[in-house]
């Protein structure tokens, strides 16, 4: 007998009284109803708990207690989930319309070997300032992770994926989801699929928005990722970093202005790259020196 897949949606929160109600309502308004909704709160001391409790009858799990950060809370959500697929929607993000989960489930049902399905997201600073972020096809994920990210707000993972690659590393302040995605991308046995569908609106300004912390942790992850130590991926990383030096276009918070291409840019970029492995820094040293001499 056919059984509809159960989708576990996990929202982690901490002092989110201004945004969490919109998050919750975007889940409760979904046309697909076989949803297990889990809210993990880090013992908020504002009005978050009062708002969540208004919807307590619609929640499968609600926990409010101290934790060790966002990835600790996300792992707590995983351990309390019983869904076939798990999805994370942070407390300042929301699903873009009421048919998101229905459309994703339709794709899953048509793709029986699917273990990861991901779509696109909307990034926003506020309601008037937002833009589309399109995700790459599966074969381009490792290239994307050199200087970018795969967004958990657009990712649905089969519960078995966490058994294969493990949970989020709780030692990270910013890139626990990045490191997890790199483990997923490095495993060719995990069947990954891209669906051209905007899933959620993502607030730029959360825990991962501190660019200096994020880059330091991202480079540490890359330096220790076995797949990126091969000759091919080392050269590809150098190529990507060289392109950013030539024309950053805002990547990593860097811009080059015609009248300001001087030592100030050199020092800013050098600081951004300070946590690269030594061989990569040496490969980029000549390029950076040319900029510093201008």
Secondary structure, DSSP 8 states (H G I E B T S, - for coil): ------EEEEEEESS-TTTHHHHHHHHHT-S---EEEEEEE---SSSHHHHHHTTGGG-SEEEE---SSHHHHHHHHHHT---SEEEE--TT-EESSTTHHHHHHHHHHH-TT-SEEEEEEEEEEETTEEEEE----GGGHHHHHHHS---GGGEEEEHHHHHHH-S--TT-SS-HHHHHHHHHHH-TTS-EEEEEEEEEEEETTSGGG-HHHHHHHHHHHHHH-GGGGSHHHHHHHHHHHHHHHH--TTGGG----GGG-SHHHHHHHHHHTTTS-HHHHHHHHHHHHHHHT-
